[in-house]
Amino acid sequence: MSSARAIESNNIGNDARIHQGDVIHNYANAPREPCVLIPFFRNEGLILRQDIISELDRILPLSDDYSTAALYGLGGSGKTQIALDFAYRRCQVPSCSVYWVHADNETTFTQDFKSIAKRLGVSGNLVGEDLLMAVRYRIEMNPPWALILDNADDLRLFGVSNTTQDALNLEERVLSLDKFIPRGPRGQVLWTSRDERIDGGLVAAGRAIKVSKMTPTEARALFNSLRNNRVDGNEAKDIAELLAELDWLPLAISQAAAYMKRTLITVEEYMSKLKDGKKRWRILKQSQTDRHRRREVSNSILETWNISMQLLRIENKRAHQVLHIHAFLDNQNIPVELIRQAALYTVNRNKVDRAHEEQDDDSSSDCDSDGDKTNEAIARLRDFSFLSTQAAGDGNRSYKMHKLVQEAMRYGLGRKERKEEEKYFSAAALEITSSLFPSSRPETWNECEKYITHAQQACEWATLCGRELEASNLLFRLGRYLHQRGRWRECEIPAEEMEVNALRLREEIQGKTHHATISSKAELAITNFAMSKSEEAGKTMEEVLAIQREAFGNKDPKTMLSMTRLALIYFAQSRYKEAEGIIVEALTLQHEILGHKHPDTILSNEYLGHIYSALNRHKEAEELLVKALALRQEVLGDNHPYTILAMSNLGDKYHQTGKYKEAEGMKAKALALRREIFGTSLNRTRRAIEMEGHTERVT
C-alpha cells in the first residue's frame, strides 16, 4: 500500500520534517558547507581522454536543472577514472556537494548511503529503507550536488528488467534501489556500468557514453607516465608492440607499467614473458595496488570481468555459453552463423538425441524461438561490450571480441575445479568449426575464408578435450584450401604449418601407414613443392610412394597419382630421365586401370609432354600436349582451370618450336579465359593447379 509523503519545516528552527504515511521523521537542518565524500584520491596523472570528457561536459553541464548521464563499457576501460575526474572537477564548483556510491550490489550501496547519512547528520536511529530514503531527501535538500554511482553492473538492482527467462526467474528476489536515488533541481547523477542497457534504462537514450580502448597516443602517454622511465628511441617500437598486444586497454596497460616499474625489467623482457605460455598468466593475473581503485577488488586483468561473466551465467545461459566457446576461436571477423551455432550447441545436440525417440511436430516454432534466443544472447554480449560489430568484407554483419577477454575466460576455465567446463567448451569450438568449414571448391572458397582462422584456433586447443584426431582431419582440410588458393606466403596461417601439425597428429594417433596419414604426408609434399622447396617435397613424396606401393600396390589410384606427382618434382629438379621412367610407369598403369579419359591419365600425358620437351623430343611432346588439351576440352570444357592451363602449355610449346601464329592464338585464348576465371591470381595458383591434379577423389 502506498503512503502519503510530504516535506515541511518544523517548529524548531529550520529542521526538516518528513511525513511518510502516519510516520513522522525529524532531521537536523541540512549543513550549509558542501559535503564531499569521495573514497579515492584525485588521479593527478590521469591521461585526459578529451573526446569523452568533452562529451560528458556537454551532457552534464552546470545547470539549475536535474540531469543524469552514464559511462558504460568493458571492465578495465577506464570508466571509474573518468568519473573520478568529473567528481573532483565538481568539487571546484562553489557550495557543490559531491557523493560517491559503490553500486555493485545492495550491500555496498547501503554501506555508502550509511556513510553519507553520518556525514549529513541523519538520525542514527533509522535503518533499512527508512535510512536510504532519508539520505535521498537530505541530498535533495542541499543543492547543488553531484552523485556518482560507480559499477552499477547489475541493472536489476535499479529496476531495469532483463526479458530473458533466466533473469525473470530471479526478478522477484531483487530489491529495486532506484527509488533511493536523489532527484531535484541543481542535482546531477553520473552512473558507470558495464551494461549498455543503462542507455535508455537508467538514463535517457543518448545520455550514455561508451568508454572503450584508448587511442594509441593515449595508451602510450598512460604507459610512459605510470612507468616513470625515459623512453629511448630503441624502445619505442617495443612499446608500440606491447600496447597493441594489450589492445590499448587502460587496466592492462596500468598493470604492465606497474609490474615493469616494480621489477625493473625492460619492455622487451616483459614481452618475452607474455609470449611464454607458462609465464603469461603469471604476469597477467598480477593485481597491483592502485590508490585510485578499491583495494578489496582484484585489479588483475584476468579477473576483472568475473562480475560480468557471473551476471551472464544468471541472466542468459546462451550468452554465457557463446562467450566461453569463443574463448577457443579467433577474436576477429566472427560471423553471425558461428555465434548462432555456439548459442544452439547444447540445444542441437539434445534435438539429435530426441529425434530417435519422437517426431518433432513444431520444428518451425522451435526455429523461431531459437533465432530469438540467439539474438538475445548476441544483444547481451554486446551490452557488456564482450562483442562489438565489425564491418565484414562481404557486406554481412560480423563481430569481434577483445583478446584479453578470451584470455581471461581460458584462465578461469583452466582452474582445477572447472576442467570439465574447459573440456566441454573447447570440444564445442572444434565441433562447430569443423561442421561449418566446407569442402574446398571454388564455389565454397568464400565460406572457407570466413571460418579458416576460427577453425585453426579451435585445433590449437584440441588437446584440452582429447580431440586430436578430429583436429588433424580439420587441419588437413584447411591446408587443402590454402594450397588450392596459392596461400603459402601471404596467408596469416601458413598451409605448411597446418599440414605438419596434421601429419604429426595422424602419425601419433593412426600410425604412419594409415590412409589418412599418407594423405597428410602427400599434402605436405604438394605444399613444399608449391613453395619451391623441391628437395623436401621430393624426399616426402618418395616416402609416400614407398608406403603406398607396399600398402596398396602399384595399381591403386593413390599410388599411380603419387608416381605422377613425384615425376613432376623430379622434372623441377632437372632429373629428366628419372622423371620419364616413373611417369611412363604411371601412364601405362593408368591406361590399363583408369582409361585414357580419366583426369589422372590426362595429367600424366601432360607431364610426359613437358619431360619430352626438356629432352628435346619436341614432336612427341607436341603430340602429347595436343592430345591432352583435346581430352581436357572434351571432359571438362573450355572454362575449367586445368583446360586453361593445358592451352597455355600448348601455346608455350608452339612458341618453342617456331609456330608463332598458332602460339599467339592459343596464348591469347588462354589469357582471356584466365582473366575471366581467376582475375590476376593465376600466377600464384599455377603450381597449385599443376600439383593438385585430381586428388579429391583419391585422398
Secondary structure as GFF3:
##gff-version 3
##sequence-region A 1 699
A	DSSP	beta_strand	5	9	.	.	.	ID=ss1
A	DSSP	beta_strand	16	20	.	.	.	ID=ss2
A	DSSP	beta_strand	23	27	.	.	.	ID=ss3
A	DSSP	beta_strand	36	37	.	.	.	ID=ss4
A	DSSP	alpha_helix	50	59	.	.	.	ID=ss5
A	DSSP	beta_strand	67	72	.	.	.	ID=ss6
A	DSSP	alpha_helix	79	91	.	.	.	ID=ss7
A	DSSP	beta_strand	97	102	.	.	.	ID=ss8
A	DSSP	alpha_helix	106	120	.	.	.	ID=ss9
A	DSSP	alpha_helix	128	140	.	.	.	ID=ss10
A	DSSP	beta_strand	145	150	.	.	.	ID=ss11
A	DSSP	three_ten_helix	155	158	.	.	.	ID=ss12
A	DSSP	alpha_helix	165	171	.	.	.	ID=ss13
A	DSSP	three_ten_helix	178	180	.	.	.	ID=ss14
A	DSSP	beta_strand	187	193	.	.	.	ID=ss15
A	DSSP	three_ten_helix	196	198	.	.	.	ID=ss16
A	DSSP	beta_strand	208	210	.	.	.	ID=ss17
A	DSSP	alpha_helix	216	227	.	.	.	ID=ss18
A	DSSP	alpha_helix	233	245	.	.	.	ID=ss19
A	DSSP	alpha_helix	250	263	.	.	.	ID=ss20
A	DSSP	alpha_helix	267	275	.	.	.	ID=ss21
A	DSSP	alpha_helix	277	284	.	.	.	ID=ss22
A	DSSP	alpha_helix	306	315	.	.	.	ID=ss23
A	DSSP	alpha_helix	317	325	.	.	.	ID=ss24
A	DSSP	three_ten_helix	326	328	.	.	.	ID=ss25
A	DSSP	beta_strand	334	335	.	.	.	ID=ss26
A	DSSP	alpha_helix	336	343	.	.	.	ID=ss27
A	DSSP	alpha_helix	345	355	.	.	.	ID=ss28
A	DSSP	alpha_helix	363	383	.	.	.	ID=ss29
A	DSSP	beta_strand	388	391	.	.	.	ID=ss30
A	DSSP	beta_strand	397	400	.	.	.	ID=ss31
A	DSSP	alpha_helix	403	413	.	.	.	ID=ss32
A	DSSP	three_ten_helix	416	418	.	.	.	ID=ss33
A	DSSP	alpha_helix	419	436	.	.	.	ID=ss34
A	DSSP	three_ten_helix	442	444	.	.	.	ID=ss35
A	DSSP	alpha_helix	445	460	.	.	.	ID=ss36
A	DSSP	three_ten_helix	462	464	.	.	.	ID=ss37
A	DSSP	alpha_helix	468	484	.	.	.	ID=ss38
A	DSSP	alpha_helix	495	510	.	.	.	ID=ss39
A	DSSP	alpha_helix	515	530	.	.	.	ID=ss40
A	DSSP	alpha_helix	534	552	.	.	.	ID=ss41
A	DSSP	alpha_helix	557	572	.	.	.	ID=ss42
A	DSSP	alpha_helix	576	593	.	.	.	ID=ss43
A	DSSP	alpha_helix	599	614	.	.	.	ID=ss44
A	DSSP	alpha_helix	618	636	.	.	.	ID=ss45
A	DSSP	alpha_helix	641	656	.	.	.	ID=ss46
A	DSSP	alpha_helix	660	678	.	.	.	ID=ss47
A	DSSP	alpha_helix	682	692	.	.	.	ID=ss48
A	DSSP	three_ten_helix	695	697	.	.	.	ID=ss49
###
